[in-house]
Amino acid sequence: MDRAERGVRTPLWSAEAVPAGERPVIVVTGELDLNAGPGFGDRVRDLAAGVPDPVLDLSRVTVLTAPGVRQLHAVADALAADGRCLRVVTGAGTVLRVLRAAQATDVLDTYVTLEAAEKALRSLAPDGPAELDRLRQELADLRTKLATRPVIARALGMVQERYRLADMDEAFRLLRYASRHHNIKLLVLAKALVELPRPRDRTWLIGPLQRPAPPLRFDGDRPGKTPATVLELLLHATLDCTGAAAGYAQLPGDTDTGLRLAACHGLGAEFAEAFAHLEGEQSTCTAALVRGATVTSAPIARDPLYDRPATRRVLLGAGFATARSIPLQHRTAGCAGVLTTLHEAPGPALRGPEWDRVHELCREAGAWLHWYRRHEVLTALQHLHARVTTGQLG
């Protein structure tokens, strides 16, 4: 008596490890719907045992629904906890469309073809310190994406329920429109949405949007200020005040320990490339972000903060011996950015009335940056609310 005759349902999918180049590829065929329960995830994890960054080829899958997507997330989470990254080959058809609709492509590492996945793996082969740094950064990015998924899911549920939308896809389209139209990350909007009070009428956030911007003594009342222009002005005011040879300013990146370069002066292209994005305590600036306090490195050559050779080498190669990073924060808010000055002398006097003034200017800039970010987020969410409540969803 076979399984069907005994009333046991035969899985409508299969998963096998197929030799392909330097490593096997897990090839899945069939239908990943309600039948893709924990057994599917267990099978994939068994086949991926001992394989660094396993490749899962779903291009031959004919049906993919929510249970199958949940199992993909579960496998990716399990591998990430083990320091590995699941690479999913989707093909150009059904699987890719479903993963995009479920926002799974935001957290899964996907490729349309197997050749593209293998090329990415070859480019990340750990042949030296730089490649190992990239691998560590990729793993950190994956973990960040996995950690942010619940926040976005909660916000989408709130939008769907609040505005009585047909499904989660419609909620995602609405939130994505606000994100793109106002150039604000989807995660930032999602976090604000779950923290704000429920709207009572169409004027939901009008009151908070009318609060004036904090004053800046170093901007000369220039109209149309942006974070980039404010940081440029702050940087020049600081260099004039302290006599520092060069400096740069950064804004927070996608994580709580990351920074992206927003302004610099007296520095070349090599610096801009090395400091375009920093993660963790690799320099005084990232340490100042994490600690919320001023951090000085004197001398840079022997400071263990510079745990990546590239950042230390760039600064020493440009002739700088000392760095000082000041967080841009307000008394009641977190860090909105970091200002760093660079000095050629091994131990300049980083104290006195000039530095007191710099710290005050940095506090002003921090307060303005917090105001600006909140104002932009509230504007985007009020715009979204107005579109829905006035029927402008087309």
PEQUI-V597862 format. One record per pair of residues at least 12 apart in sequence whose ideal C-beta (glycine too) atoms are under 6 Angstrom apart, sorted by sequence separation. I is the first residue (numbers start at 1). J is the second residue. D is the distance in Angstrom with one decimal. If there is no record, write none. Layout:
i = [I	I]
j = [J	J]
d = [D	D]
//
This chain:
i = [156	159	235	250	15	249	284	325	326	219	235	249	261	14	156	218	261	300	325	14	156	159	248	13	260	323	324	12	13	231	247	287	12	13	218	246	259	323	88	90	92	246	26	245	246	258	322	87	88	89	283	299	320	12	257	283	300	339	11	85	253	281	298	89	282	319	321	259	282	297	324	259	15	89	235	283	296	15	32	282	17	25	26	27	28	33	41	59	87	235	259	295	336	29	31	36	40	44	53	64	231	232	25	31	32	33	36	52	53	55	56	57	58	59	76	231	294	337	28	34	41	69	257	336	41	61	64	228	328	336	36	69	155	250	292	32	274	326	330	58	274	288	328	329	330	333	107	152	155	328	107	148	151	155	284	288	151	154	274	285	330	284	107	271	292	270	289	299	289	298	288	285	285	57	85	55	80	80	80	101	77	251	250	250	249	248	247	247	247	246	244	245	244	245	144	242	241	241	241	238	234	227	218	216	216	214	214	214	213	209	208	205	205	204	192	199	202	184	182	178	178	163]
j = [168	171	247	262	28	262	297	338	339	233	249	263	275	29	171	233	276	315	340	30	172	175	264	30	277	340	341	30	31	249	265	305	31	32	237	265	278	342	108	110	112	266	47	266	267	279	343	109	110	111	305	321	342	35	280	306	323	362	35	109	277	305	322	114	307	344	346	285	308	323	350	286	43	117	263	311	324	44	61	311	47	55	56	57	58	63	71	89	117	265	289	325	366	60	62	67	71	75	84	95	262	263	57	63	64	65	68	84	85	87	88	89	90	91	108	263	326	369	61	67	74	102	290	369	75	95	98	262	362	370	71	104	190	285	327	68	310	362	366	95	311	325	365	366	367	370	145	190	193	366	146	187	190	194	323	327	191	194	314	325	370	325	149	314	335	314	335	346	338	347	338	338	340	114	142	117	142	143	146	169	146	337	337	338	339	340	340	341	342	342	341	342	343	344	255	354	354	357	358	358	365	369	361	364	368	367	368	371	371	378	378	378	382	385	377	385	389	380	380	380	384	388]
d = [5.4	4.1	5.4	5.7	4.7	5.4	4.7	5.3	5.0	5.2	5.2	4.4	5.2	5.3	4.5	5.5	5.3	5.4	4.4	5.8	5.7	6.0	3.8	3.7	5.1	5.8	5.2	4.9	5.9	4.0	5.9	5.5	4.2	5.6	4.1	6.0	5.0	5.5	5.3	5.3	5.5	3.0	4.9	5.9	5.3	4.6	4.3	5.0	4.9	5.3	5.9	5.0	4.3	5.1	5.1	5.7	5.9	5.6	5.5	5.7	5.9	5.8	4.2	5.0	5.7	5.6	4.3	5.9	4.9	4.7	5.5	5.9	5.0	5.4	5.2	5.3	4.7	5.9	5.7	5.5	4.8	4.8	4.9	4.7	5.4	5.4	4.3	5.5	4.9	5.7	5.9	5.0	4.9	4.5	5.9	5.1	5.0	5.1	5.6	5.2	5.0	4.7	5.3	3.8	5.0	4.3	4.1	6.0	4.8	4.8	5.1	4.4	5.9	3.3	5.8	4.3	5.0	5.8	5.7	5.5	5.0	5.1	5.6	3.7	5.3	5.4	4.5	5.6	5.2	5.1	5.4	5.6	3.6	5.9	5.5	3.0	5.2	4.8	4.9	4.7	5.7	3.9	4.9	4.3	4.3	4.6	4.3	4.7	4.6	3.8	5.8	5.1	5.1	5.5	4.7	4.8	5.8	5.4	4.5	4.4	5.5	4.0	5.4	5.3	5.7	5.7	5.4	5.0	5.5	5.2	5.1	4.6	5.0	5.9	5.6	5.2	5.5	5.7	5.9	5.6	5.9	4.8	5.9	5.0	5.0	5.4	5.8	4.4	5.9	4.6	3.9	6.0	5.7	5.2	5.2	5.5	5.1	5.9	5.8	5.2	4.9	5.9	5.6	5.5	5.7	4.3	5.0	5.5	5.4	5.4	5.6	4.7	4.3	5.1	4.7	5.8	5.1	5.4	3.9	4.7	4.3	4.6]
//
